[in-house]
Amino acid sequence: MPKRRNPFETSEPAPTVPPPSDIYESLRVASPGKRNRRWEKEHQSQKAVYRGIDPKLALKVKSIADDLDVPTGEVARVLIEFALRAYAEGDLDLNPRPNPYRMRMTLFPASDSSRSFDRPGRSSKRKQPEALWKFITTWRGFPPELKRGLAALASEDGLNVPIGELITALLRFGLKAHNYGLVSLEPVQKATRFTLTVGGGR
């Protein structure tokens, strides 16, 4: 009687199975490394980046925006526009003065040197505040015309001051007005798009 063939035996060699691929490699293939920055490019004109704004004021603006659940740039815009209207109507004085340390004028002159000589011990021990020009503030939702207006007012043909100082002065005035209830910040719910339901029943 002939010997029965084992069905599991094969004359061909077993195919080699490749080792499992690295999970991180599969994630890199599934999600390309480059982010889609189309939205950012389309809204680039509404992005405002300023150097030299007082960080304490910028944090207050962010705190108000968080409480109202609105973008920080919108709060900053309302406060700055309020201060600009007050400046145009003569209710806000922006008097630039010479700055001995820079070519441009300043809205925040240093204290008189005669006062600093009265207390040399205290002033030398006190830690010097960090220079404001090191702080960079970024807001979104700024109309291009507002950015152009701020740049023109801070330019040599305007007040001839650093734009960070100008925005700091405007924010300070706007925040003070907000504290007194002169600036109304009322959040409005954004309209959302409708969505379709499966079935279409009435």
C-alpha positions as CSV (number, residue, x, y, z in Angstrom):
1,M,0.0,0.0,0.0
2,P,1.5,3.3,-1.1
3,K,2.4,5.8,1.6
4,R,-0.1,8.6,1.9
5,R,1.3,12.1,1.3
6,N,1.2,14.5,4.1
7,P,-1.0,17.4,3.0
8,F,1.1,19.9,5.1
9,E,4.3,19.0,3.3
10,T,5.3,21.0,0.4
11,S,8.2,20.8,-2.0
12,E,8.6,24.5,-2.2
13,P,10.3,26.4,0.6
14,A,8.1,28.4,2.9
15,P,7.9,32.1,2.0
16,T,9.8,34.3,4.3
17,V,7.5,36.7,6.3
18,P,9.0,40.2,6.6
19,P,9.3,41.4,10.2
20,P,6.6,43.7,11.4
21,S,7.2,47.3,10.5
22,D,8.0,49.9,13.1
23,I,4.8,51.5,14.4
24,Y,6.3,55.0,14.3
25,E,7.3,54.4,10.7
26,S,3.7,53.5,9.7
27,L,2.5,56.6,11.5
28,R,5.0,58.7,9.5
29,V,3.7,57.2,6.3
30,A,0.1,57.6,7.2
31,S,0.4,61.2,8.3
32,P,2.7,63.3,6.2
33,G,5.2,65.5,8.0
34,K,4.1,68.7,6.4
35,R,1.1,70.4,8.0
36,N,-1.5,71.9,5.8
37,R,-1.0,75.6,6.4
38,R,-3.6,76.8,3.9
39,W,-5.8,78.4,6.5
40,E,-2.9,80.2,8.0
41,K,-1.8,81.6,4.6
42,E,-5.3,82.8,3.8
43,H,-5.5,84.6,7.1
44,Q,-1.9,85.9,7.2
45,S,-3.1,89.5,6.8
46,Q,-5.0,89.3,10.0
47,K,-2.1,88.1,12.1
48,A,-0.4,90.8,14.2
49,V,3.1,90.3,15.8
50,Y,4.4,93.1,18.0
51,R,7.5,93.5,20.0
52,G,7.7,95.5,23.2
53,I,4.2,95.3,24.5
54,D,4.0,95.2,28.3
55,P,3.4,91.5,29.0
56,K,1.3,92.2,32.1
57,L,-1.2,94.1,29.9
58,A,-1.1,91.3,27.3
59,L,-1.9,88.8,30.0
60,K,-4.8,90.9,31.2
61,V,-6.2,91.0,27.7
62,K,-5.8,87.2,27.5
63,S,-7.6,86.8,30.9
64,I,-10.6,88.8,29.7
65,A,-10.7,86.8,26.4
66,D,-10.6,83.5,28.3
67,D,-13.4,84.7,30.6
68,L,-15.6,85.7,27.6
69,D,-14.5,82.6,25.6
70,V,-13.5,84.8,22.6
71,P,-10.2,85.1,20.7
72,T,-7.6,87.2,22.5
73,G,-7.0,89.3,19.3
74,E,-10.6,90.4,19.3
75,V,-10.4,91.8,22.8
76,A,-7.1,93.5,22.0
77,R,-8.6,95.0,18.9
78,V,-11.7,96.4,20.7
79,L,-9.6,98.0,23.4
80,I,-7.1,99.5,21.0
81,E,-9.8,100.8,18.7
82,F,-11.5,102.4,21.7
83,A,-8.3,104.1,22.7
84,L,-7.6,105.3,19.1
85,R,-11.1,106.9,19.0
86,A,-10.4,108.6,22.3
87,Y,-7.0,109.9,20.9
88,A,-8.7,111.2,17.8
89,E,-11.3,113.0,19.9
90,G,-8.7,114.5,22.2
91,D,-9.6,112.4,25.3
92,L,-6.3,110.6,25.3
93,D,-3.0,112.4,25.3
94,L,0.0,110.7,23.8
95,N,2.9,113.0,24.3
96,P,6.2,111.6,23.1
97,R,9.3,112.9,24.8
98,P,13.0,112.6,23.8
99,N,14.7,109.4,24.9
100,P,18.4,109.9,25.7
101,Y,19.1,106.2,25.0
102,R,17.5,105.9,21.6
103,M,17.0,107.9,18.4
104,R,13.2,107.7,18.6
105,M,10.9,109.4,21.1
106,T,9.3,107.6,24.0
107,L,5.9,107.6,25.6
108,F,7.3,106.3,28.9
109,P,10.3,108.5,29.9
110,A,12.6,107.2,32.6
111,S,12.3,108.8,36.1
112,D,14.4,111.9,36.6
113,S,18.1,111.2,37.3
114,S,18.0,113.4,40.4
115,R,15.6,111.0,42.1
116,S,17.8,108.1,41.4
117,F,20.7,109.7,43.3
118,D,18.6,110.0,46.5
119,R,18.5,106.2,46.9
120,P,21.6,104.7,45.4
121,G,21.6,101.7,47.8
122,R,18.0,100.6,47.1
123,S,18.2,101.0,43.3
124,S,21.4,99.0,43.1
125,K,20.0,96.1,45.1
126,R,16.7,96.0,43.3
127,K,16.5,93.6,40.4
128,Q,16.2,95.5,37.1
129,P,13.0,94.7,35.1
130,E,13.5,92.8,31.9
131,A,13.5,94.9,28.8
132,L,10.1,95.1,27.1
133,W,11.6,94.7,23.6
134,K,12.4,91.1,24.4
135,F,8.6,90.2,24.7
136,I,6.8,89.3,21.5
137,T,3.0,89.3,21.4
138,T,1.0,87.7,18.6
139,W,-2.7,88.3,18.0
140,R,-5.0,87.0,15.3
141,G,-8.1,88.7,14.0
142,F,-6.5,92.1,13.4
143,P,-7.9,93.9,10.4
144,P,-5.1,95.0,8.0
145,E,-6.4,98.6,8.1
146,L,-5.9,98.7,11.9
147,K,-2.3,97.4,11.6
148,R,-1.6,100.0,9.0
149,G,-3.1,102.7,11.2
150,L,-1.0,101.7,14.2
151,A,2.2,101.5,12.1
152,A,1.5,105.0,10.6
153,L,0.8,106.5,14.1
154,A,4.1,105.1,15.5
155,S,6.2,106.0,12.4
156,E,8.5,109.0,12.0
157,D,5.7,111.0,10.4
158,G,3.5,110.2,13.4
159,L,4.5,110.1,17.0
160,N,8.0,108.6,16.1
161,V,7.8,106.0,18.9
162,P,8.3,102.2,19.0
163,I,5.1,100.5,18.1
164,G,5.2,98.4,21.2
165,E,5.1,101.5,23.4
166,L,2.2,102.9,21.4
167,I,0.2,99.7,21.8
168,T,1.1,99.5,25.5
169,A,-0.3,103.0,26.0
170,L,-3.5,102.3,24.0
171,L,-4.0,99.0,25.9
172,R,-3.5,100.7,29.2
173,F,-6.1,103.3,28.4
174,G,-8.5,100.7,27.0
175,L,-8.2,98.4,30.0
176,K,-8.7,101.2,32.4
177,A,-11.9,102.2,30.5
178,H,-13.0,98.6,30.6
179,N,-12.6,98.5,34.4
180,Y,-14.8,101.6,34.6
181,G,-17.4,100.0,32.4
182,L,-16.8,102.4,29.5
183,V,-16.0,99.6,27.1
184,S,-18.6,97.0,26.6
185,L,-17.4,93.5,25.6
186,E,-20.4,91.3,24.9
187,P,-19.6,87.9,23.3
188,V,-21.9,86.9,20.4
189,Q,-22.3,83.3,19.4
190,K,-20.9,82.5,16.0
191,A,-23.3,81.1,13.4
192,T,-22.4,77.5,12.6
193,R,-23.1,75.6,9.4
194,F,-25.8,73.0,9.3
195,T,-25.2,69.3,8.8
196,L,-27.1,66.6,7.1
197,T,-28.7,63.6,8.9
198,V,-28.9,60.2,7.4
199,G,-32.4,59.1,6.4
200,G,-33.9,62.4,5.5
201,G,-37.1,61.7,7.4
202,R,-39.4,64.5,8.5
